[in-house]
Amino acid sequence: MMQENRHILDDKITFRELVERLRQWLLVFLRHSRTFMVFILIGLVLGMLVSLIKKPVYHADTTFVLEQSDMGGLGNISGIASMLGLNLGSIGSESGLFKGDNIMELYRSDAMLSQTLLAPFDTTTGRQLLVDRFIDFHELEDKWEKDVDFEALDFTLSREEFSIQQDSVLKEVVKWIRKENLLVDKPDRKLNIIKVTIASKDQSFAKIFNENLVVTVNDFYLRTKTKKTAENLRVLQNQADSVRTVLDDKVKQLAQFQDKVPNPNPLLQEGMVASKQLQIDIQAAAAVYEEVVKNLEIAKINHRNNAPLIQIIDHPRYPLERSEIKLLTGMALGAVLFFIFAVIWVYFKTMYFRHLRR
């Protein structure tokens, strides 16, 4: 038992031995100072080349406030509407598609990105689309020439006329942008401020794609968010127009009847029947028209309150913010990285000669 404890104690390294080993390794590294100088020089040159060759990345940022509609103030109106036969609860409820952070997923959807890519890059001519600009800048014609015949692709056609190859190319570009170029986030999770960033080495593409994406998604959001209330408003407006047409027609018929019989004999009751019938129809149509108009006004208020507020705070302007590896930074990073490689190289080389070649 004493021998085992002594063996454990013998395996421990004292502080003196640790200092001695560090001194030995320091001497080893000093003997390989030329190796370190060569590695550092290579790192400096490579870092300089990378900083000169690598293109800067431009960032197009758009921030906007999204204020959801508050239907809490329509409690009294909803009560009146229920008496009139309208259910504002269903048309005033918030669409589940746009609760919380789901609006940010809409920015990442294939439909919105595809629709944006098919928007014109140059609005003056309209010949080159954003997808064409992306393909040209990234030289995809050379990279994908074995799989895709780009000369046969015409993205100006309607989406229904796209070939399978066109859809495949568009989907691949969408995946590329979603993975490499697009960032949608909330700078502060407590606020309703959303930031949309497009990062690209093509400054013009980054700016124009960002602007078109924000317009495309926000327009779709507004149309979808108010779709129920807009449909209800349209139906009520049609009903009001129809009832008003009937009312005007009955008033006209009564006027024509009175013109034919300007001085009816009050002793002949049968001659007054048609006139009374028309008056009853007018009163009934007027009552219906009054109720429909009330419902229509309530629907208009509901539609206005249901429309969310989207207020742009910042939008991209030239020159865009750019991120790049500066010359001194690239040289410093290259030197540090290759210094670490030199330490590893010298260490393994020394251990090889000490142990493996005995």
C-alpha positions as CSV (number, residue, x, y, z in Angstrom):
1,M,0.0,0.0,0.0
2,M,2.8,2.4,0.8
3,Q,4.5,1.5,-2.5
4,E,1.3,2.4,-4.4
5,N,1.0,5.8,-2.6
6,R,4.7,6.5,-3.3
7,H,4.1,5.7,-7.0
8,I,1.3,8.2,-7.2
9,L,3.4,10.9,-5.5
10,D,6.2,10.2,-7.9
11,D,3.9,10.8,-10.9
12,K,3.0,14.3,-9.7
13,I,4.8,17.2,-11.3
14,T,6.4,19.8,-9.0
15,F,6.4,23.5,-9.6
16,R,10.1,23.3,-10.3
17,E,9.7,20.6,-12.9
18,L,6.9,22.7,-14.6
19,V,9.1,25.7,-14.8
20,E,11.9,23.6,-16.2
21,R,9.7,22.1,-18.9
22,L,8.4,25.6,-19.9
23,R,12.0,26.8,-20.1
24,Q,12.9,23.8,-22.4
25,W,10.0,24.5,-24.7
26,L,10.9,28.2,-24.8
27,L,14.4,27.2,-25.9
28,V,12.9,24.9,-28.5
29,F,10.8,27.7,-29.9
30,L,13.7,30.1,-29.9
31,R,15.8,27.6,-31.9
32,H,12.9,27.6,-34.5
33,S,12.7,31.3,-34.7
34,R,13.3,31.2,-38.4
35,T,10.4,28.9,-38.8
36,F,8.2,31.3,-36.9
37,M,9.4,34.2,-39.0
38,V,8.6,32.3,-42.3
39,F,5.1,31.3,-41.0
40,I,4.3,34.9,-39.9
41,L,5.6,36.3,-43.2
42,I,3.3,33.9,-45.1
43,G,0.4,34.9,-42.9
44,L,1.0,38.6,-43.5
45,V,1.1,38.1,-47.3
46,L,-2.0,35.9,-47.4
47,G,-3.9,38.3,-45.1
48,M,-3.0,41.2,-47.3
49,L,-4.1,39.3,-50.4
50,V,-7.4,38.3,-48.8
51,S,-8.1,41.9,-47.7
52,L,-7.4,43.1,-51.3
53,I,-9.2,40.4,-53.2
54,K,-12.2,39.8,-51.1
55,K,-15.1,42.1,-52.1
56,P,-16.9,44.2,-49.4
57,V,-20.4,43.1,-48.4
58,Y,-23.0,45.8,-48.5
59,H,-25.9,45.9,-46.0
60,A,-29.3,47.4,-47.0
61,D,-31.4,47.9,-43.9
62,T,-35.1,48.8,-43.5
63,T,-36.7,49.3,-40.1
64,F,-40.4,49.9,-39.6
65,V,-43.0,49.9,-36.8
66,L,-45.8,47.5,-37.0
67,E,-48.8,48.5,-34.8
68,Q,-51.5,45.9,-34.6
69,S,-55.1,47.0,-34.7
70,D,-56.9,47.2,-31.3
71,M,-60.5,46.1,-31.5
72,G,-61.0,46.6,-27.8
73,G,-62.6,50.0,-28.5
74,L,-65.4,48.5,-30.5
75,G,-67.1,46.8,-27.6
76,N,-70.1,49.2,-27.7
77,I,-70.3,49.2,-31.5
78,S,-70.2,45.4,-31.5
79,G,-73.1,45.3,-29.1
80,I,-75.1,47.6,-31.3
81,A,-74.1,45.6,-34.4
82,S,-75.3,42.3,-32.8
83,M,-78.7,43.9,-32.4
84,L,-78.7,44.8,-36.0
85,G,-77.7,41.3,-37.1
86,L,-73.9,41.8,-37.6
87,N,-71.2,39.8,-36.0
88,L,-68.1,42.0,-35.6
89,G,-66.3,39.5,-33.4
90,S,-65.3,37.3,-36.3
91,I,-64.4,40.1,-38.7
92,G,-62.6,42.1,-36.0
93,S,-60.4,39.3,-34.6
94,E,-56.7,39.3,-35.4
95,S,-55.7,36.9,-38.1
96,G,-53.6,34.1,-36.7
97,L,-51.2,34.4,-39.6
98,F,-49.9,37.7,-38.2
99,K,-49.7,37.0,-34.5
100,G,-46.4,37.6,-32.8
101,D,-43.3,36.9,-34.9
102,N,-45.1,35.2,-37.8
103,I,-44.8,38.3,-39.8
104,M,-41.0,37.7,-39.9
105,E,-41.5,34.2,-41.3
106,L,-43.6,35.8,-44.1
107,Y,-40.5,37.7,-45.1
108,R,-38.6,34.4,-45.4
109,S,-41.4,32.6,-47.4
110,D,-40.8,31.3,-50.9
111,A,-43.8,33.2,-52.3
112,M,-42.7,36.6,-51.1
113,L,-39.0,36.1,-52.1
114,S,-40.0,34.7,-55.5
115,Q,-42.4,37.6,-56.2
116,T,-39.7,40.1,-55.2
117,L,-37.1,38.4,-57.5
118,L,-39.5,38.7,-60.4
119,A,-39.7,42.5,-59.9
120,P,-37.8,44.7,-62.3
121,F,-34.2,45.7,-61.3
122,D,-34.2,48.7,-63.6
123,T,-37.6,50.4,-63.5
124,T,-36.8,52.7,-66.4
125,T,-36.4,49.9,-69.0
126,G,-38.0,47.0,-67.1
127,R,-36.0,44.5,-69.1
128,Q,-33.7,43.1,-66.4
129,L,-35.3,41.6,-63.4
130,L,-33.8,41.2,-60.0
131,V,-33.4,37.4,-60.6
132,D,-31.5,38.2,-63.8
133,R,-29.2,40.6,-61.9
134,F,-28.5,38.0,-59.3
135,I,-27.7,35.4,-61.9
136,D,-25.3,37.8,-63.8
137,F,-23.5,39.1,-60.7
138,H,-22.9,35.6,-59.2
139,E,-22.0,34.2,-62.7
140,L,-24.4,31.3,-62.3
141,E,-24.5,30.8,-66.1
142,D,-20.9,29.5,-65.8
143,K,-21.4,27.6,-62.6
144,W,-24.6,25.9,-63.6
145,E,-24.0,25.6,-67.4
146,K,-24.0,21.8,-67.3
147,D,-27.5,21.7,-65.7
148,V,-29.3,24.8,-66.9
149,D,-29.8,26.3,-70.3
150,F,-30.0,30.0,-69.3
151,E,-30.6,31.2,-72.9
152,A,-34.0,29.4,-72.9
153,L,-35.1,31.0,-69.6
154,D,-37.4,34.0,-69.8
155,F,-38.4,35.2,-66.4
156,T,-40.6,38.0,-67.8
157,L,-43.3,35.4,-68.5
158,S,-46.2,35.0,-66.0
159,R,-45.5,32.5,-63.3
160,E,-48.1,30.0,-64.6
161,E,-46.1,29.8,-67.9
162,F,-42.8,28.9,-66.2
163,S,-41.1,25.7,-67.2
164,I,-39.9,23.2,-64.6
165,Q,-36.3,24.4,-65.1
166,Q,-37.3,28.0,-64.5
167,D,-39.1,27.1,-61.3
168,S,-36.0,25.1,-60.2
169,V,-33.6,28.0,-60.8
170,L,-35.9,30.4,-59.0
171,K,-36.2,28.1,-56.0
172,E,-32.5,27.7,-55.8
173,V,-31.9,31.4,-55.9
174,V,-34.6,31.9,-53.2
175,K,-32.8,29.3,-51.0
176,W,-29.5,31.1,-51.6
177,I,-30.9,34.5,-50.6
178,R,-32.7,33.1,-47.5
179,K,-29.5,31.4,-46.3
180,E,-26.8,33.9,-47.3
181,N,-28.4,37.3,-47.8
182,L,-31.5,37.8,-45.8
183,L,-31.9,38.7,-42.1
184,V,-35.2,39.6,-40.5
185,D,-35.2,40.3,-36.8
186,K,-36.4,42.5,-34.0
187,P,-33.7,44.7,-32.5
188,D,-35.6,44.8,-29.3
189,R,-38.0,41.9,-28.5
190,K,-40.1,44.1,-26.4
191,L,-40.9,46.5,-29.2
192,N,-42.8,46.1,-32.5
193,I,-39.9,47.4,-34.6
194,I,-38.8,45.0,-37.3
195,K,-35.5,45.2,-39.2
196,V,-35.1,43.7,-42.6
197,T,-31.5,43.4,-43.9
198,I,-30.2,42.3,-47.3
199,A,-26.4,41.6,-47.3
200,S,-24.8,41.3,-50.7
201,K,-21.6,42.1,-52.5
202,D,-23.7,43.8,-55.2
203,Q,-24.6,47.2,-53.7
204,S,-27.4,48.0,-56.2
205,F,-29.0,44.6,-55.8
206,A,-29.0,44.8,-52.0
207,K,-30.8,48.2,-52.0
208,I,-33.4,47.5,-54.7
209,F,-34.2,44.0,-53.5
210,N,-34.6,45.3,-49.9
211,E,-37.0,48.0,-51.0
212,N,-39.1,45.7,-53.2
213,L,-39.2,42.9,-50.6
214,V,-40.5,45.4,-47.9
215,V,-43.2,46.8,-50.3
216,T,-44.3,43.3,-51.4
217,V,-44.6,41.8,-48.0
218,N,-46.2,44.8,-46.4
219,D,-48.8,45.2,-49.2
220,F,-49.6,41.5,-48.9
221,Y,-49.9,41.9,-45.1
222,L,-52.3,44.8,-45.4
223,R,-54.5,43.1,-48.0
224,T,-54.7,39.9,-46.0
225,K,-55.2,41.6,-42.6
226,T,-58.2,43.6,-43.9
227,K,-59.6,40.9,-46.3
228,K,-62.5,39.9,-44.0
229,T,-63.6,43.4,-43.2
230,A,-63.2,44.5,-46.8
231,E,-65.4,41.7,-48.0
232,N,-68.0,42.4,-45.4
233,L,-67.9,46.1,-46.4
234,R,-68.3,45.2,-50.1
235,V,-71.3,43.0,-49.3
236,L,-73.0,45.7,-47.2
237,Q,-72.4,48.3,-49.9
238,N,-74.0,46.1,-52.5
239,Q,-77.0,45.5,-50.3
240,A,-77.3,49.3,-49.6
241,D,-77.1,50.0,-53.3
242,S,-79.7,47.3,-54.1
243,V,-82.2,48.5,-51.5
244,R,-81.7,52.1,-52.6
245,T,-82.5,51.1,-56.2
246,V,-85.7,49.4,-55.0
247,L,-86.6,52.5,-52.9
248,D,-86.0,54.9,-55.8
249,D,-88.1,52.7,-58.1
250,K,-91.0,52.6,-55.7
251,V,-90.9,56.4,-55.2
252,K,-90.9,56.8,-59.0
253,Q,-93.9,54.4,-59.4
254,L,-95.9,56.4,-56.8
255,A,-95.1,59.6,-58.5
256,Q,-96.3,58.2,-61.9
257,F,-99.5,56.9,-60.3
258,Q,-100.2,60.3,-58.7
259,D,-99.6,61.9,-62.1
260,K,-102.2,59.7,-63.7
261,V,-104.8,60.3,-61.0
262,P,-104.0,63.8,-59.7
263,N,-107.4,64.3,-57.9
264,P,-108.7,60.9,-56.8
265,N,-112.3,60.7,-55.5
266,P,-112.1,60.1,-51.8
267,L,-115.4,58.3,-51.8
268,L,-113.9,55.5,-54.1
269,Q,-111.6,53.5,-51.8
270,E,-110.6,51.0,-54.5
271,G,-108.8,53.7,-56.4
272,M,-106.6,54.4,-53.4
273,V,-105.4,50.8,-53.0
274,A,-102.5,51.0,-55.4
275,S,-101.3,54.3,-53.9
276,K,-101.4,52.8,-50.4
277,Q,-99.5,49.7,-51.5
278,L,-96.8,51.8,-53.0
279,Q,-96.5,53.9,-49.9
280,I,-96.2,50.8,-47.7
281,D,-93.5,49.4,-50.0
282,I,-91.7,52.8,-49.8
283,Q,-91.9,52.7,-46.0
284,A,-90.6,49.1,-45.8
285,A,-87.8,49.8,-48.2
286,A,-86.9,53.0,-46.3
287,A,-86.8,51.1,-43.0
288,V,-84.6,48.3,-44.5
289,Y,-82.3,50.9,-46.2
290,E,-81.9,52.7,-42.9
291,E,-80.8,49.6,-41.1
292,V,-78.4,48.6,-43.9
293,V,-76.8,52.1,-43.9
294,K,-76.3,51.7,-40.1
295,N,-74.6,48.4,-40.6
296,L,-72.5,49.9,-43.5
297,E,-71.2,52.7,-41.3
298,I,-70.3,50.2,-38.5
299,A,-68.5,48.1,-41.1
300,K,-66.6,51.1,-42.3
301,I,-65.4,51.9,-38.7
302,N,-64.5,48.3,-38.2
303,H,-62.5,48.2,-41.4
304,R,-60.6,51.4,-40.5
305,N,-59.8,50.1,-37.0
306,N,-58.7,46.7,-38.3
307,A,-56.2,48.2,-40.7
308,P,-52.7,48.0,-39.0
309,L,-50.2,50.8,-39.1
310,I,-46.9,50.2,-40.9
311,Q,-44.6,53.2,-40.5
312,I,-41.2,53.1,-42.2
313,I,-38.5,54.4,-39.9
314,D,-35.3,53.9,-41.9
315,H,-34.8,52.8,-45.5
316,P,-31.6,52.1,-47.4
317,R,-29.7,55.0,-48.9
318,Y,-26.5,55.2,-50.9
319,P,-23.8,54.6,-49.9
320,L,-24.8,51.5,-48.0
321,E,-23.1,50.3,-44.9
322,R,-20.2,48.0,-45.9
323,S,-18.3,45.4,-44.1
324,E,-14.9,44.4,-45.3
325,I,-11.5,43.1,-44.1
326,K,-9.2,46.1,-43.9
327,L,-5.6,45.8,-44.9
328,L,-4.0,46.0,-41.4
329,T,-6.7,43.8,-39.9
330,G,-6.2,41.1,-42.6
331,M,-2.4,41.2,-42.1
332,A,-2.7,41.0,-38.3
333,L,-5.2,38.1,-38.5
334,G,-3.1,36.2,-41.0
335,A,0.0,36.7,-38.9
336,V,-1.7,35.5,-35.7
337,L,-3.3,32.5,-37.4
338,F,0.0,31.3,-39.0
339,F,1.9,31.9,-35.7
340,I,-0.5,29.4,-34.1
341,F,0.1,27.0,-37.0
342,A,3.9,27.5,-36.4
343,V,3.5,26.7,-32.7
344,I,1.6,23.5,-33.6
345,W,4.1,22.5,-36.3
346,V,7.1,23.0,-34.0
347,Y,5.4,21.2,-31.2
348,F,4.5,18.0,-33.2
349,K,7.9,18.1,-35.0
350,T,9.7,18.2,-31.6
351,M,7.6,15.4,-30.1
352,Y,8.1,13.3,-33.2
353,F,11.9,13.5,-32.9
354,R,11.9,13.0,-29.2
355,H,9.7,9.9,-29.0
356,L,9.0,8.3,-32.3
357,R,12.5,8.3,-33.6
358,R,14.2,6.9,-30.6
